Amino acid sequence: MHRAAASESLQILDARVPAADKEGGDLPLTMTIKNEADSADVLLRVRCPVANFSERHIVDRGEGAPAMRSISNIPVPAKGTLELKRDGYHVMLLQLRQALTPGETFKCAIVFQKAGTIETEVLVQK
C-alpha cells in the first residue's frame, strides 16, 4: 500500500508502525521522506493522537552494542531521500493511548523547519 503526504517540495511516503495489543507501550514510527527542494530541511517534531509523546532517535553504533539515543531533530538532505527505520534515524511514539490493530490507520502531524506541518496517514502493520 502506498501512502503519501506532501508539501510543495517534501513528501512523506509509507508511514507505518507495528501493531500493539495494549496501551502504554512505545513503538517506532518509520517512513520515507523525499525532499525535492534545493535546500535541506529538519524534522522537528511529530504529534500523533495515539501516543502521549514522541522522540526523535538515532541508533548509536559506537563501542559495544548499538543503542538508541534521543536527538533534538532529524536532518533531511536537499534533493535526497531519507528513510526513517528502526536501525537508523526514527521516531518513537511513547506511552501509547490505545491498542493498535493491523490494517487500521491514524493521522500524525509531522513538523519540519521549512516545509511546516504535514498531516500524514500512518498504517498499522502486523
N, C-alpha and C positions, 0 to 999 in steps of 0.2 A: 504494500500500500504506500502510495507516495503522497505525503502531506507536506504542504509548503505554506509559509507565510512570508511576506516580502514588504520591504520599504522600497524606495526608488532604486537603490543600488545594493541592498543587502537582503539575502534570502535565508530563511531557516527551513531546512529540509529534514524530514524523518525524525521529528522529536518523539522520544519514547522513554518509557520507564518499565521495569519489570512489575509483575503483579505482586500484590501484598495481601495476605489473608487476614491482617488485623491492623488496627490503627496504632500509632505510637512509634513505629519504626522509622528508619531512614532508607532512602532509595536514591540511586544515581539517575539523573536525568541526562540522557545523551541526545545528540543532534548533530547535524552538519550545518555549518554557517558558511555561506558563499558570499564573498564581498567583491562586487564588480567595480567598486569605486577606486579612484586613483590614490586615495589615502587610507591608511589603516584606521581601524576603529577599536573600541574596547567594550567588552561585555561587562557592565557594571553590577547588575543585579537581576534576579528572577523572582517573580511573585506568582505563586500558584495557590489556588484556593484549597487544594488537598493537603497542604503542609503548612505548619506554623512558621517555618523559617527555610531559607536556602543559603548555602555557602558555595563559593567557587573554590575548586580544589585543583591541585596538580599532584601527580604521583612523583614523589622524590625518589630517585634511584641512586642515592649516594651510597655510602658504605652500609653493608648489612641488607636487610630485607627492604623491599620497596614500601614506602609509607605515604599515606595521603597527607597533604599539607594545605591548610586554608590559605588562600591568596586574596588580595583586595579586588583584582579584576583579571579578565582573560583577554589578552591581545588578539585581535583579528587582523591578519595581514591584508594589505591592499592588493587588489587583483588576485585574490587567493581564496582557498577553501580551508576551513579549519574543522576537523572532526572532533567533537567532544565525546570521549569514550572513557570507559572505566579505568584504563591503564595510562591515561594522559590527562589533559585538561578535561574537567567535567563539573557539573553542578550537582550537589547533593541536596535533595529535599529532606528536611529534617522534621521530626515529630509529625508524622502523618496524622491527619484528622479523620481518616476513614480507610477502610479496606479498599483495594483496587482490583477489579476483576478483569481478566484478559478480554480484550476486544472493546472495552469502554474507552472513551476519550474525555479529556478535560482541557480547558484553556489555561495558558500561562502568559503572563506579560514578561517579555524579555527586554531588558532595558540596556541600550547602547549609548555611548557618549555622543556620537554624531548622528546615528540613524534614529535615535529616540526609542520609543517603546513600540515593540512589535507583538501583537497578540498572536499566539501560536497554539495550534491544536496538538495535544500530546496523546499518543496512543499507548495504552497499557498492553504489554506483551506477556506471553506465557512465561 
